[in-house]
Amino acid sequence: MKRICVAWCFLVVCCLLYGQENKSTELRYPALTKHLVIASPDNQGFPVTMSGAVPVVVNTYHTSSPTKEVSYSCLVDGKRLVNNKKLTQKSDWSWSDILYLTNRPYGKTITIRVKATYKNGEKIEKEMRFTYSNRKPLVRLDNEWTNLRGDAGHAGINETNLTPPLKMAWTSHIGANIFMVSPIVYQHKVFIASTDKELKGKGYIYALDSQTGNLQWKYQVENAIRNTIVAESGNIYAQTTQGSIIAIKASDGSLSWGRQLHVNGSTALVEGLVAANGIVYAGSGKGLCALDARSGDVIWENNAWEQGEGSYSTLTLGKGILVSSSQSQGLYGNDAETGELRWRIDRQEVADRGSTPALHKELLYLLSGHSLFIIQPETGNVIVRKEYPFNLNTLSAPLMTDKLIVFGSATEGLIAIDRETLEVAWKVITDPALIHTSHVGDPSSTVESSPVLSGHTIYFGASDGCLYGVNEENGEVVWKHTAGAPLFGSVAVSGNALFAVDFGGNVYAFIAE
């Protein structure tokens, strides 16, 4: 199966008829029946605003019908405080409100009852109980997280020991869906970007306050952003599906510069960026280039290979080599300083893939098809190819720990293999995917995100709508948050905080206490 299908194959077009005068078409996601999850508050902890209020966040979806309205009631020790208050729709998945609790009911049991009503008349109800503590969480950042998994080589190892259980510090909604974009942390802000799947002008870059989640600024882009954004030299960089790259000042959201890349306009540009040492790398094929991060001036442009079908892989930088991909064509290593092509791997088993290569010490690690590849980055020599009896056709970049290689899969959740024997050490089988991206059918325990290690805990989001923390040694799930919408992006970690996003458009901050 070609990885090019990831952006489109799970979308279905339905004609919705609700009366003679109301006809419309819209994109629908299959195989979901009255799906509803209360993402905030949860029973492990909840965010409290400075006023003592609690955000209420609900993700809901029903394939047969759009959601008409979502309402909730609140009871304090059994006494009704709020009755059937309507939540505000934020996206096709997400609804939210702020619950103001009078007299701050310390130590009392709060019950939230949520009811979703769909346009075809069907309904579903769920409830959540928690104890009110008036705890105001404090996010304390230290390192910046400027690329996918923190750096240009995508190592994914954070020196901070983020020990579970984590507590939600805040949640914020950007007003649009988030698809294959991961949060980054820079200049005390959290940055994210949105897709615009129905071309309704919802493509933006957003800056959120790292302490509160409040919107600091947003910048509208043409079309959509569907992969890794980066930070470098005071700017935030993103490339759009239409082939442009823009640099936005992290401080105030104003435009630093922008340019159209020399890419094939008939193919959506969905590759992810990488940046380091004052240079941002972007594009694909003969539009692959190195740009001065401050001015946008072209340092070099690739002239050795042509652009193919779009690849959701993110560019990887290390050992003086820029590693990039072209769907159905291969893997390429260009000299990071000059742009000269140093090597290419055009084997079919490497060509049809979306996994991002990860650099660990002297070697590149890469997933493709059913195999793990270990590659010498300076020469492109394949040192090891190990085939497995499960589908690895996801975007997940392998994580190397002292003893393990850990990665997401299309069918069997998160998998860890022994670094010496390359045999399976443990698996975390996630629930079935809410949205099918890399694999349609059973099993569909899909993990598109790239796992991150903090201390002895590996954190990752999954297509089942859950965020996991698992023990590095044995894969035991030691912490879990159910968001209720797929988590396609990888987490960001800084200080005592972990940041995550879901497809519904919610951004979450969790802290270790």
C-alpha positions as CSV (number, residue, x, y, z in Angstrom):
1,M,0.0,0.0,0.0
2,K,1.5,3.4,-1.0
3,R,1.9,5.8,1.8
4,I,0.5,8.6,-0.4
5,C,-2.9,7.5,0.7
6,V,-2.5,8.8,4.2
7,A,-4.1,12.2,3.7
8,W,-7.1,11.1,1.7
9,C,-8.1,7.4,1.8
10,F,-9.9,7.6,5.1
11,L,-12.2,10.4,3.9
12,V,-15.7,9.6,2.6
13,V,-18.0,12.0,0.9
14,C,-21.7,11.8,1.9
15,C,-24.7,13.7,0.8
16,L,-26.6,14.8,3.9
17,L,-30.3,15.3,3.5
18,Y,-32.2,16.9,6.4
19,G,-35.4,18.2,4.7
20,Q,-36.1,19.3,1.2
21,E,-34.4,22.7,1.4
22,N,-31.2,21.5,3.2
23,K,-28.8,19.6,1.0
24,S,-25.1,19.7,1.4
25,T,-22.0,17.6,1.0
26,E,-19.1,17.3,3.4
27,L,-16.2,15.0,4.3
28,R,-17.1,12.2,6.8
29,Y,-15.0,9.7,8.6
30,P,-16.3,6.1,8.5
31,A,-17.0,3.4,11.2
32,L,-17.7,5.7,14.2
33,T,-21.0,5.2,16.0
34,K,-22.0,7.9,18.5
35,H,-18.5,8.3,19.7
36,L,-18.2,10.7,22.7
37,V,-15.4,11.3,25.2
38,I,-15.1,13.9,27.9
39,A,-11.5,15.1,27.4
40,S,-11.5,17.6,30.3
41,P,-12.0,17.3,33.2
42,D,-10.8,13.8,33.7
43,N,-10.6,11.8,37.0
44,Q,-6.8,12.0,37.2
45,G,-6.7,15.8,37.5
46,F,-8.0,18.8,35.8
47,P,-7.0,22.3,34.9
48,V,-8.2,25.2,37.0
49,T,-8.2,28.8,35.6
50,M,-7.1,31.7,37.8
51,S,-10.8,32.3,38.5
52,G,-11.2,28.8,39.8
53,A,-13.2,27.7,36.7
54,V,-12.8,24.3,35.0
55,P,-12.6,23.9,31.2
56,V,-15.1,21.3,29.8
57,V,-13.9,19.7,26.6
58,V,-15.8,17.1,24.6
59,N,-14.8,15.2,21.5
60,T,-17.7,13.5,19.7
61,Y,-18.3,12.1,16.2
62,H,-21.0,10.0,14.5
63,T,-20.4,8.8,11.0
64,S,-24.1,8.7,10.2
65,S,-24.8,12.3,11.0
66,P,-23.0,15.6,12.0
67,T,-23.4,16.7,15.6
68,K,-26.3,19.2,16.2
69,E,-25.5,20.2,19.7
70,V,-23.7,19.2,22.9
71,S,-24.9,20.2,26.3
72,Y,-23.8,19.3,29.9
73,S,-25.1,19.4,33.4
74,C,-23.0,19.8,36.6
75,L,-23.8,18.4,40.0
76,V,-21.9,19.2,43.2
77,D,-22.3,16.4,45.8
78,G,-25.5,15.5,44.0
79,K,-26.9,19.1,43.9
80,R,-27.5,20.4,40.4
81,L,-25.4,23.6,39.7
82,V,-25.7,23.7,35.9
83,N,-28.5,22.3,33.9
84,N,-28.2,21.4,30.1
85,K,-25.9,24.2,29.2
86,K,-24.8,24.2,25.6
87,L,-21.1,23.8,24.7
88,T,-19.6,25.8,21.8
89,Q,-18.6,23.9,18.7
90,K,-14.9,24.4,17.9
91,S,-14.4,21.9,15.1
92,D,-16.2,18.9,13.5
93,W,-15.0,16.9,16.5
94,S,-14.6,19.2,19.5
95,W,-16.9,21.2,21.7
96,S,-16.1,23.2,24.9
97,D,-17.2,25.5,27.6
98,I,-15.9,27.0,30.9
99,L,-17.5,25.8,34.1
100,Y,-17.7,28.4,36.7
101,L,-18.0,26.9,40.2
102,T,-19.4,29.2,42.8
103,N,-17.8,29.2,46.3
104,R,-15.0,26.9,45.1
105,P,-16.3,23.5,46.4
106,Y,-13.0,22.2,47.9
107,G,-13.0,18.5,48.3
108,K,-16.5,17.9,47.0
109,T,-17.4,15.5,44.3
110,I,-18.3,17.1,40.9
111,T,-20.3,15.2,38.4
112,I,-20.3,16.3,34.7
113,R,-23.1,14.8,32.5
114,V,-22.7,15.4,28.8
115,K,-25.3,14.8,26.1
116,A,-24.6,14.9,22.4
117,T,-27.5,15.2,19.9
118,Y,-26.9,14.5,16.3
119,K,-28.8,16.0,13.3
120,N,-30.5,12.7,12.6
121,G,-32.1,12.7,16.0
122,E,-29.8,10.1,17.7
123,K,-28.3,11.0,21.1
124,I,-25.7,9.7,23.5
125,E,-24.9,10.6,27.1
126,K,-21.8,10.1,29.3
127,E,-20.6,11.4,32.7
128,M,-17.4,12.1,34.5
129,R,-16.8,12.5,38.3
130,F,-13.9,14.2,40.0
131,T,-13.0,15.8,43.3
132,Y,-12.5,19.6,43.2
133,S,-9.1,20.7,44.6
134,N,-8.7,24.2,43.2
135,R,-5.1,23.2,42.3
136,K,-3.5,25.8,40.0
137,P,-0.8,23.9,38.1
138,L,2.4,25.7,37.2
139,V,4.3,24.9,34.0
140,R,8.1,25.3,34.4
141,L,10.0,25.2,31.1
142,D,13.7,24.6,30.6
143,N,14.8,23.4,27.2
144,E,13.4,24.5,23.9
145,W,11.8,21.9,21.5
146,T,12.4,23.4,18.1
147,N,12.1,20.4,15.7
148,L,10.2,17.1,15.5
149,R,11.2,15.3,18.7
150,G,13.2,18.2,19.9
151,D,16.2,18.4,17.5
152,A,17.2,18.1,13.8
153,G,18.2,14.4,14.1
154,H,14.8,13.6,15.9
155,A,16.5,11.7,18.7
156,G,13.4,12.0,21.0
157,I,15.3,11.7,24.3
158,N,14.6,14.4,26.9
159,E,17.0,14.7,29.9
160,T,14.2,15.8,32.2
161,N,12.6,13.0,34.2
162,L,8.9,13.5,33.6
163,T,7.6,11.0,36.0
164,P,4.0,9.9,35.8
165,P,1.2,10.3,36.7
166,L,0.9,13.6,34.8
167,K,-1.8,16.2,35.6
168,M,-3.5,18.4,33.1
169,A,-2.3,22.0,33.4
170,W,-4.4,23.5,30.7
171,T,-6.3,22.8,27.5
172,S,-6.8,25.2,24.6
173,H,-8.6,24.9,21.2
174,I,-7.3,26.5,18.0
175,G,-10.6,26.4,16.1
176,A,-9.5,23.9,13.4
177,N,-8.2,20.4,12.9
178,I,-4.6,19.4,13.5
179,F,-3.2,16.8,11.1
180,M,0.3,15.3,11.3
181,V,1.7,18.5,12.9
182,S,3.5,18.3,16.3
183,P,3.8,21.1,18.9
184,I,7.1,22.9,19.3
185,V,8.3,25.0,22.3
186,Y,10.2,28.2,21.7
187,Q,10.6,31.5,23.5
188,H,8.2,30.4,26.3
189,K,5.4,29.7,23.9
190,V,3.9,26.6,22.4
191,F,3.4,26.7,18.6
192,I,1.1,24.6,16.4
193,A,-0.5,24.7,12.9
194,S,-3.8,23.7,11.5
195,T,-5.0,21.9,8.4
196,D,-7.8,23.2,6.1
197,K,-9.3,20.0,4.8
198,E,-12.4,21.6,3.3
199,L,-10.7,24.8,2.0
200,K,-12.6,27.1,4.3
201,G,-9.7,29.4,5.2
202,K,-8.8,27.6,8.5
203,G,-5.1,27.1,7.8
204,Y,-3.1,29.0,10.5
205,I,0.0,29.1,12.6
206,Y,-0.7,29.6,16.3
207,A,1.3,30.8,19.3
208,L,0.0,29.8,22.8
209,D,1.2,31.0,26.2
210,S,3.0,28.0,27.7
211,Q,1.6,28.8,31.2
212,T,-2.1,29.2,30.4
213,G,-2.7,28.0,26.8
214,N,-4.1,31.5,25.9
215,L,-3.7,32.5,22.3
216,Q,-0.9,35.0,21.8
217,W,-1.2,35.4,18.1
218,K,-2.2,33.5,14.9
219,Y,-1.1,33.9,11.3
220,Q,-3.3,32.8,8.4
221,V,-1.6,30.8,5.6
222,E,-2.9,29.7,2.2
223,N,-4.5,26.3,2.1
224,A,-3.1,24.0,4.9
225,I,-0.1,22.8,6.9
226,R,0.2,19.1,7.3
227,N,3.5,18.3,8.8
228,T,6.4,19.4,11.0
229,I,6.9,23.1,11.8
230,V,10.2,24.3,13.2
231,A,11.7,27.2,15.1
232,E,15.1,28.9,14.4
233,S,16.7,32.4,14.6
234,G,13.7,34.0,16.2
235,N,11.2,32.7,13.6
236,I,8.6,29.9,13.2
237,Y,8.7,28.2,9.8
238,A,6.0,26.2,8.0
239,Q,5.5,25.1,4.5
240,T,2.0,24.8,3.0
241,T,0.5,22.1,0.8
242,Q,0.6,24.6,-2.1
243,G,4.4,24.8,-2.0
244,S,5.2,28.0,-0.1
245,I,7.4,28.5,3.0
246,I,6.8,31.3,5.4
247,A,8.8,32.6,8.4
248,I,6.8,34.2,11.2
249,K,8.4,36.1,14.1
250,A,7.9,34.1,17.2
251,S,7.6,37.2,19.3
252,D,4.6,38.9,17.7
253,G,3.3,36.8,14.7
254,S,4.4,39.2,12.0
255,L,5.8,38.0,8.7
256,S,9.6,37.9,8.5
257,W,9.7,36.5,4.9
258,G,8.0,34.1,2.6
259,R,8.8,32.4,-0.8
260,Q,7.3,30.0,-3.3
261,L,9.4,26.9,-3.5
262,H,10.3,25.4,-6.9
263,V,8.1,22.3,-6.4
264,N,5.6,20.5,-8.6
265,G,2.3,22.3,-8.1
266,S,0.2,19.3,-9.0
267,T,1.5,17.4,-5.9
268,A,0.6,18.6,-2.4
269,L,3.7,19.5,-0.4
270,V,3.3,17.5,2.8
271,E,6.9,16.9,3.9
272,G,8.0,18.2,7.2
273,L,10.7,20.9,7.8
274,V,14.0,20.7,9.7
275,A,16.1,23.6,11.0
276,A,19.5,24.1,12.7
277,N,22.4,26.5,12.9
278,G,20.7,29.4,11.2
279,I,19.5,27.3,8.2
280,V,16.0,25.9,7.5
281,Y,15.6,23.1,5.0
282,A,12.5,22.8,3.0
283,G,10.8,21.5,-0.2
284,S,11.2,18.3,-2.2
285,G,12.8,17.1,-5.5
286,K,14.4,20.0,-7.3
287,G,12.6,22.3,-4.9
288,L,14.5,20.8,-2.0
289,C,16.6,23.7,-0.6
290,A,18.6,25.2,2.2
291,L,17.5,28.7,3.1
292,D,19.1,31.4,5.3
293,A,16.7,31.3,8.4
294,R,16.8,35.1,8.9
295,S,16.5,36.4,5.3
296,G,15.0,33.5,3.3
297,D,17.9,33.7,0.8
298,V,18.6,30.4,-1.0
299,I,21.9,28.8,0.0
300,W,21.5,25.9,-2.3
301,E,18.9,24.0,-4.3
302,N,18.9,20.3,-5.2
303,N,19.3,19.6,-8.9
304,A,20.0,15.8,-8.8
305,W,16.6,14.2,-8.4
306,E,13.0,14.9,-9.2
307,Q,10.0,15.3,-7.0
308,G,7.7,12.3,-6.8
309,E,4.5,11.8,-5.0
310,G,4.1,13.5,-1.7
311,S,5.8,11.9,1.4
312,Y,4.7,12.7,4.9
313,S,8.2,12.1,6.1
314,T,10.0,14.9,7.9
315,L,13.5,15.9,6.7
316,T,16.4,14.7,8.9
317,L,19.7,16.4,9.5
318,G,22.9,14.9,10.9
319,K,26.5,14.0,10.2
320,G,26.6,16.7,7.5
321,I,23.8,15.0,5.5
322,L,20.2,16.1,4.8
323,V,18.1,13.0,4.5
324,S,14.8,13.4,2.5
325,S,12.3,11.2,0.7
326,S,10.2,10.9,-2.4
327,Q,7.2,8.7,-2.3
328,S,7.6,5.7,-4.7
329,Q,11.1,6.8,-5.7
330,G,13.4,6.5,-2.8
331,L,15.5,7.9,0.0
332,Y,18.2,10.6,-0.6
333,G,21.2,12.0,1.2
334,N,22.3,15.5,0.1
335,D,25.3,17.3,1.5
336,A,23.8,19.7,4.0
337,E,26.4,22.4,3.2
338,T,26.5,22.3,-0.6
339,G,23.3,20.4,-1.7
340,E,25.3,17.9,-3.7
341,L,23.7,14.5,-3.8
342,R,25.9,12.1,-1.8
343,W,23.7,9.0,-2.1
344,R,20.3,7.6,-2.9
345,I,18.5,4.4,-2.1
346,D,15.9,3.6,-4.7
347,R,15.0,0.0,-3.5
348,Q,11.2,-0.5,-3.6
349,E,11.1,-1.6,0.0
350,V,12.4,1.8,1.1
351,A,10.5,3.9,-1.5
352,D,6.9,3.4,-0.4
353,R,7.0,4.7,3.2
354,G,6.3,7.7,5.4
355,S,8.5,7.0,8.4
356,T,10.9,9.8,9.3
357,P,14.5,8.6,9.7
358,A,16.0,9.2,13.2
359,L,19.7,9.7,13.8
360,H,21.2,8.1,16.8
361,K,24.9,8.5,17.4
362,E,26.5,7.3,14.1
363,L,23.5,5.7,12.4
364,L,20.1,6.3,10.8
365,Y,17.1,4.2,11.8
366,L,14.1,3.9,9.5
367,L,10.9,2.0,9.1
368,S,9.4,0.9,5.8
369,G,6.8,-1.7,4.9
370,H,7.4,-4.6,7.4
371,S,11.1,-3.8,8.0
372,L,13.5,-1.8,10.1
373,F,16.5,-0.4,8.3
374,I,19.8,0.8,9.9
375,I,21.7,3.0,7.5
376,Q,25.2,4.6,7.5
377,P,24.3,8.3,7.0
378,E,27.4,9.5,5.2
379,T,27.2,6.8,2.5
380,G,23.7,5.5,2.5
381,N,24.9,1.9,3.0
382,V,22.2,-0.3,4.4
383,I,23.9,-2.0,7.3
384,V,20.9,-3.9,8.6
385,R,17.5,-4.8,7.3
386,K,15.2,-6.8,9.7
387,E,11.8,-7.9,8.5
388,Y,8.9,-8.4,10.9
389,P,5.5,-10.1,10.6
390,F,3.6,-6.8,11.2
391,N,2.9,-3.6,9.3
392,L,5.3,-0.7,10.0
393,N,3.9,1.6,7.3
394,T,3.4,4.6,9.6
395,L,5.0,8.0,10.1
396,S,6.6,7.0,13.3
397,A,10.4,7.6,13.7
398,P,12.2,5.0,15.7
399,L,13.4,5.9,19.2
400,M,16.7,4.4,20.5
401,T,17.2,3.9,24.2
402,D,20.1,2.2,25.9
403,K,18.6,-1.3,25.3
404,L,15.7,-0.9,22.9
405,I,14.5,0.4,19.5
406,V,10.9,1.7,19.9
407,F,8.5,2.7,17.2
408,G,4.8,2.9,16.2
409,S,3.2,0.4,13.9
410,A,0.1,0.4,11.6
411,T,-1.5,-2.7,13.2
412,E,0.1,-3.6,16.6
413,G,0.5,-0.3,18.5
414,L,3.9,0.6,20.0
415,I,6.6,-2.0,19.5
416,A,10.0,-2.3,21.3
417,I,12.8,-4.5,20.0
418,D,16.0,-5.5,21.6
419,R,18.9,-3.4,20.2
420,E,21.3,-6.4,20.2
421,T,19.0,-9.3,19.0
422,L,16.5,-7.1,17.1
423,E,13.7,-9.4,18.5
424,V,10.5,-8.1,19.9
425,A,10.9,-7.2,23.6
426,W,7.4,-5.9,24.3
427,K,4.3,-4.3,22.6
428,V,1.6,-1.9,23.7
429,I,-1.5,-2.9,21.7
430,T,-3.6,0.2,21.4
431,D,-7.3,0.3,20.7
432,P,-8.6,0.4,17.1
433,A,-7.9,3.6,15.2
434,L,-10.7,6.2,15.2
435,I,-9.5,7.4,11.8
436,H,-7.7,5.0,9.4
437,T,-4.6,6.6,7.9
438,S,-2.0,3.9,7.1
439,H,-4.1,0.7,7.4
440,V,-7.7,-0.1,6.7
441,G,-8.9,-3.3,8.3
442,D,-8.3,-5.4,11.4
443,P,-6.2,-5.1,13.4
444,S,-5.9,-1.3,13.3
445,S,-3.9,-0.5,16.4
446,T,-2.2,2.4,14.7
447,V,0.5,4.7,16.1
448,E,1.5,7.5,13.6
449,S,3.4,9.6,16.2
450,S,7.0,9.2,17.2
451,P,7.6,8.1,20.8
452,V,9.6,10.3,23.2
453,L,11.6,9.2,26.2
454,S,11.7,11.2,29.4
455,G,13.4,9.6,32.3
456,H,12.3,6.0,32.2
457,T,8.9,6.7,30.6
458,I,8.1,6.6,26.9
459,Y,5.3,9.0,25.9
460,F,3.3,8.7,22.7
461,G,-0.1,9.5,21.2
462,A,-2.2,7.0,19.2
463,S,-4.9,6.9,16.6
464,D,-7.3,5.5,19.2
465,G,-7.5,8.9,20.8
466,C,-5.3,8.2,23.8
467,L,-2.1,9.6,25.1
468,Y,0.1,7.0,26.8
469,G,3.0,6.8,29.2
470,V,4.7,3.4,29.3
471,N,7.5,1.9,31.3
472,E,10.7,1.8,29.2
473,E,11.8,-1.5,30.6
474,N,8.6,-3.7,30.1
475,G,6.1,-1.6,28.2
476,E,3.6,-1.4,31.1
477,V,1.1,1.4,30.7
478,V,1.8,3.6,33.7
479,W,-0.3,6.6,32.7
480,K,-3.0,7.3,30.1
481,H,-5.2,10.2,29.1
482,T,-8.2,9.6,26.8
483,A,-8.7,12.6,24.5
484,G,-11.3,11.0,22.2
485,A,-9.8,12.3,19.0
486,P,-6.8,10.8,17.2
487,L,-3.3,12.0,18.2
488,F,-1.3,12.1,15.0
489,G,1.4,14.5,16.2
490,S,4.3,13.7,18.5
491,V,4.6,15.2,22.0
492,A,6.9,18.0,23.0
493,V,8.6,17.9,26.4
494,S,10.2,20.8,28.3
495,G,10.9,21.1,32.1
496,N,8.0,19.6,34.0
497,A,5.6,19.8,31.1
498,L,4.4,17.7,28.2
499,F,2.5,19.2,25.3
500,A,0.2,17.2,23.0
501,V,-2.4,17.9,20.3
502,D,-5.4,15.9,18.9
503,F,-7.1,15.9,15.5
504,G,-10.1,17.7,16.9
505,G,-7.9,20.8,17.4
506,N,-7.2,20.6,21.1
507,V,-3.8,21.5,22.6
508,Y,-3.0,20.0,26.0
509,A,-0.4,20.7,28.6
510,F,0.3,18.1,31.3
511,I,2.8,18.4,34.2
512,A,4.6,16.1,36.5
513,E,4.3,17.1,40.1
